[in-house]
Amino acid sequence: MLTLGLLVPTRPGAPPGAPEDRPLGRAALLLAAEGVDVVLGDHVEQGCISGHRARPGRWEPATARAAAFYDRFPSQARASDFAAIQAGLGGRLLANPPWLTALCRDKLALQRHLEAAGLPMPQVEHDPACFAAALDAWGAAFLKPRFGAMGAGVRRVLPGDPLPATVRGLQGEEPALLQRAVTPPAGLAGRSVRVLAQRRPEGGWHLAPTVVRESAEDPVVNAARGARVRLAEDVLTPATQALLAARVQAATAALSASPVGAHALELGLDLVLDPEGEPHLIEVNARPNGRLEVLASQDPTRFATAHLDACLRPLRTLAAWAG
């Protein structure tokens, strides 16, 4: 049986509940029936991962030598623990590798990388001495931490607003980045789209059902900050959906074709929509928290299968790579 290591934070004892209670557990049970053993854990030595595997009705303690690993570990918040994990991989394949995560985490480096590949993105300014002039020219922008996540520290600014050189992100003070604001649709403070892109075993990228986040009050429109979450096909025109798919496929192709993206397995792409429905790519996340989980909790009948498929697909692709 082929063993895959899924790098996730663990606590003492087995994960709460039975595997059948959560989509990832159900995915692990289905993969076990296909001959793929998935061990969840965060302790790795010489290619062996210690953690738990799914068994019907229970999580079983497990230690196994993995053929490959998938990185879903919070490496930014727990950098020393992640360094120990990397040291223990024993040369095994690591999907969504650290250099890809680092590129996606650095919003300026990512933008320059994608712009060099021909992808348009809203203008950015990283020199605090030029913030005021850029903002005067643009009329509105978002001041954000260069390495931030989950909308922390992001705020919309107008000419005359304070423009500090650093802002507080999830991990403390970070260099500030100014990104030109895209005018939102009428009646909204902002509308953004999260697209979960997953590598297919046969090649190329699969785009999971696209999720729209919108707010009448908060221009940051992040689900972690309370934005409304809906399915794109219920909200957007077919023309806008086609444009979204084209932009996302261009971005994933640009990343996976580069040396840092050879083992890119799963990416979350954030785009914002203007009044005409034109999508503008603003960020790519190598630790995507897809909002399918939110939709599945709201309407299990409609979205539970899509959520389960989203848990299965990257592991099946990794098994194909390792096998």
C-alpha positions as a printed Julia matrix, in Angstrom:
323×3 Matrix{Float64}:
   0.0    0.0     0.0
   1.27   3.48   -0.9
   1.54   5.83    2.08
   1.11   9.59    1.86
   1.94  11.99    4.67
  -0.45  14.89    5.18
   1.38  17.53    7.2
  -1.14  19.12    9.56
  -0.9   20.32   13.19
  -1.77  17.65   15.72
  -2.63  17.68   19.4
  -2.13  14.94   22.0
  -4.53  12.08   21.42
  -6.57  11.19   18.35
  -8.39  13.8    16.28
 -11.84  14.5    17.74
 -14.78  12.47   16.48
 -14.83   9.68   13.94
 -13.33   9.99   10.42
 -16.83   9.75    8.98
 -17.72  13.03   10.71
 -15.54  15.22    8.47
 -14.85  15.32    4.72
 -11.1   14.78    5.11
 -11.71  11.67    7.22
 -14.17  10.3     4.67
 -11.64  11.03    1.92
  -8.95   9.11    3.83
 -11.28   6.12    4.22
 -12.08   6.11    0.5
  -8.39   6.32   -0.39
  -7.58   3.43    1.95
 -10.06   1.32   -0.02
  -8.14   2.34   -3.17
  -4.81   1.21   -1.7
  -3.57   4.63   -0.53
  -2.76   5.02    3.16
  -3.02   8.62    4.38
  -1.33   9.47    7.68
  -2.07  12.86    9.23
   0.64  14.24   11.47
   3.38  16.76   12.16
   6.28  14.59   13.37
   8.6   13.33   10.63
  11.93  11.51   10.93
  13.88   9.95    8.05
  10.81   9.93    5.83
   8.54   8.37    8.45
   5.49  10.3     9.64
   3.87   9.7    13.02
   0.24  10.63   13.54
  -3.11   9.0    12.82
  -4.81   7.19    9.96
  -8.54   6.8     9.37
 -10.23   3.53   10.16
 -14.0    2.92   10.15
 -15.33   4.63   13.26
 -11.95   5.65   14.71
  -8.59   7.33   14.22
  -5.74   4.85   14.65
  -2.24   5.87   15.82
   0.2    5.29   12.97
   3.85   5.57   12.04
   4.73   4.84    8.42
   7.34   5.61    5.79
   5.66   7.95    3.32
   6.32   7.97   -0.4
   5.4   11.66   -0.58
   4.07  14.48    1.58
   1.52  17.24    1.19
   2.27  20.4     3.14
  -0.75  21.88    4.96
   1.27  22.9     8.03
   1.17  26.5     9.39
   4.83  27.11    8.62
   4.62  30.86    9.16
   3.21  30.66   12.69
   5.29  27.61   13.67
   8.51  28.14   11.75
  10.79  26.12   14.06
   8.44  23.12   14.03
   8.26  23.28   10.26
  12.04  23.4     9.99
  12.19  20.14   11.99
   9.61  18.59    9.65
  11.65  19.57    6.6
  14.79  18.1     8.12
  12.99  14.78    8.58
  11.57  14.38    5.08
  14.48  12.28    3.9
  14.39  13.66    0.38
  10.77  12.65   -0.23
   8.59  14.62   -2.62
   6.83  17.52   -0.88
   3.8   18.94   -2.7
   3.2   22.69   -2.43
   6.88  23.0    -1.47
   8.26  25.77    0.75
   9.62  27.91   -2.08
   6.16  28.02   -3.7
   4.58  28.9    -0.36
   7.18  31.64    0.16
   6.5   33.09   -3.28
   2.74  33.17   -2.74
   3.15  34.62    0.76
   5.24  37.54   -0.54
   2.58  39.58   -2.33
   5.09  41.81   -4.09
   7.32  38.97   -5.34
   4.26  37.02   -6.53
   2.91  40.01   -8.44
   6.23  40.66  -10.15
   6.46  36.94  -11.04
   2.98  36.87  -12.59
   3.38  40.21  -14.33
   6.58  38.9   -15.94
   4.47  36.01  -17.28
   2.05  38.5   -18.85
  -0.76  38.46  -16.27
  -2.33  41.86  -15.51
  -2.84  42.77  -11.84
  -3.82  46.02  -10.06
  -0.77  48.27   -9.67
   1.28  48.03   -6.48
   3.71  50.36   -4.75
   6.14  49.04   -2.14
   8.2   52.16   -1.41
   6.59  54.1     1.49
   8.12  57.3     0.13
   5.96  56.89   -2.98
   2.72  55.84   -1.25
   1.13  59.31   -1.15
   1.87  60.11   -4.8
   0.57  56.71   -5.95
  -2.6   57.08   -3.9
  -3.21  60.58   -5.26
  -2.92  59.2    -8.79
  -5.16  56.18   -8.14
  -7.81  57.77   -5.93
  -8.2   54.69   -3.7
  -6.04  51.75   -2.68
  -5.63  48.98   -0.14
  -2.85  49.19    2.4
  -1.88  45.66    3.39
   0.91  43.67    5.06
   3.28  42.31    2.44
   3.2   38.79    3.93
  -0.27  38.83    5.52
  -3.2   36.44    5.36
  -6.92  36.19    6.18
  -7.44  39.91    5.66
  -5.5   40.83    8.79
  -4.21  44.41    8.7
  -5.79  45.21    5.34
  -7.68  48.49    4.99
  -8.94  50.72    2.21
  -7.28  54.13    2.07
  -8.03  57.43    0.33
  -5.81  60.47   -0.35
  -4.98  62.14    2.94
  -5.25  58.97    5.03
  -2.23  57.87    7.12
   0.13  55.63    5.1
   2.53  53.93    7.54
   5.58  52.06    6.29
   4.58  48.99    8.33
   1.25  47.45    9.27
   0.33  44.71   11.68
  -0.38  41.32   10.12
  -1.0   37.91   11.66
   2.63  37.61   12.74
   3.2   41.17   13.95
   4.53  44.25   12.16
   5.27  43.76    8.46
   6.37  46.0     5.57
   3.35  47.72    4.05
   2.28  47.34    0.45
  -0.1   49.65   -1.4
  -2.31  48.08   -4.09
  -4.59  50.08   -6.36
  -8.27  49.55   -5.52
 -10.66  48.14   -8.09
 -14.01  49.96   -8.12
 -16.65  47.57   -6.72
 -20.07  46.85   -8.28
 -22.86  49.29   -7.42
 -24.39  48.77   -3.99
 -21.42  46.83   -2.62
 -18.32  47.8    -0.69
 -16.59  44.97   -2.5
 -17.05  41.67   -4.31
 -14.22  39.15   -4.47
 -13.91  35.62   -5.75
 -11.96  32.67   -4.36
 -11.15  29.97   -6.89
  -9.72  26.69   -5.61
  -7.43  25.24   -8.29
  -6.22  21.65   -7.86
  -3.77  19.68   -9.98
  -5.31  16.75  -11.84
  -3.61  13.32  -11.78
  -3.62  13.31  -15.59
  -2.21  16.85  -15.76
  -3.59  20.36  -15.9
  -5.72  22.06  -13.28
  -9.24  21.42  -12.04
 -11.21  24.44  -10.84
 -13.54  23.65   -7.95
 -16.92  25.41   -7.74
 -16.08  29.1    -7.52
 -17.04  30.98   -4.37
 -18.08  34.66   -4.31
 -17.53  36.78   -1.19
 -19.31  40.11   -0.97
 -20.12  42.78    1.56
 -22.1   45.99    1.58
 -19.97  47.39    4.43
 -16.46  45.9     4.37
 -14.34  46.57    1.24
 -11.87  43.84    2.27
 -14.62  41.21    1.7
 -12.84  38.36    3.45
 -14.88  35.42    4.77
 -12.8   35.48    7.96
 -14.12  39.02    8.49
 -17.77  38.11    7.95
 -18.28  38.56    4.21
 -21.26  36.76    2.69
 -20.32  33.57    0.82
 -22.24  32.36   -2.24
 -21.68  30.14   -5.26
 -20.49  31.99   -8.38
 -23.0   30.33  -10.69
 -25.8   31.76   -8.53
 -24.42  35.31   -8.73
 -22.22  35.9   -11.77
 -23.03  35.97  -15.47
 -21.71  33.18  -17.71
 -19.43  35.73  -19.41
 -17.84  36.73  -16.09
 -17.43  33.08  -15.09
 -15.67  32.36  -18.4
 -13.33  35.33  -17.86
 -12.59  34.12  -14.33
 -11.72  30.64  -15.53
  -9.42  32.02  -18.22
  -7.57  34.29  -15.76
  -7.17  31.5   -13.24
  -5.94  28.99  -15.8
  -3.38  31.53  -17.04
  -2.13  32.13  -13.49
  -1.89  28.45  -12.57
  -0.11  27.71  -15.84
   2.39  30.49  -15.14
   3.1   29.17  -11.65
   3.26  25.45  -12.45
   5.52  26.07  -15.46
   8.12  27.8   -13.28
  10.77  25.93  -11.25
   9.02  26.8    -7.97
   5.71  25.39   -9.2
   6.67  21.98  -10.54
   4.97  20.32   -7.56
   2.25  22.9    -7.01
  -0.72  20.79   -5.97
  -3.42  23.15   -4.72
  -3.79  26.94   -4.91
  -6.42  29.44   -3.83
  -6.67  32.43   -6.17
  -8.34  35.67   -5.08
  -9.8   38.03   -7.65
 -11.95  41.13   -7.31
 -14.73  42.13   -9.69
 -15.4   45.59  -11.09
 -18.84  46.98  -12.08
 -18.58  45.4   -15.55
 -17.83  41.97  -14.1
 -14.17  42.09  -15.16
 -12.03  39.96  -12.8
  -8.74  41.33  -11.44
  -6.29  38.88   -9.85
  -4.87  40.21   -6.56
  -3.42  37.24   -4.64
  -2.58  33.53   -4.76
  -2.58  31.38   -1.63
  -0.56  28.18   -1.23
  -2.51  27.34    1.95
  -6.02  27.72    0.54
  -8.9   27.52    2.98
 -11.52  26.89    0.31
 -14.92  28.29    1.12
 -16.63  25.13   -0.13
 -16.68  24.13    3.53
 -18.82  27.18    4.3
 -21.22  26.35    1.47
 -21.34  22.69    2.48
 -22.34  23.67    6.01
 -25.08  25.93    4.61
 -26.44  23.42    2.09
 -25.04  19.88    2.58
 -27.3   18.37   -0.08
 -25.89  20.61   -2.79
 -22.25  21.01   -1.77
 -21.16  18.05    0.37
 -20.01  15.99   -2.63
 -18.03  18.9    -4.09
 -16.33  19.43   -0.73
 -15.43  15.74   -0.47
 -14.07  15.76   -4.03
 -11.93  18.78   -3.14
 -10.4   16.79   -0.27
  -9.79  13.73   -2.46
  -8.36  15.32   -5.62
  -4.99  16.61   -4.37
  -4.28  13.36   -2.52
  -5.1   11.27   -5.57
  -2.83  13.47   -7.67
  -0.03  13.16   -5.11
  -0.48   9.36   -5.12
  -0.14   9.38   -8.92
   3.04  11.46   -8.68
   4.51   9.22   -5.99
   3.39   5.96   -7.56
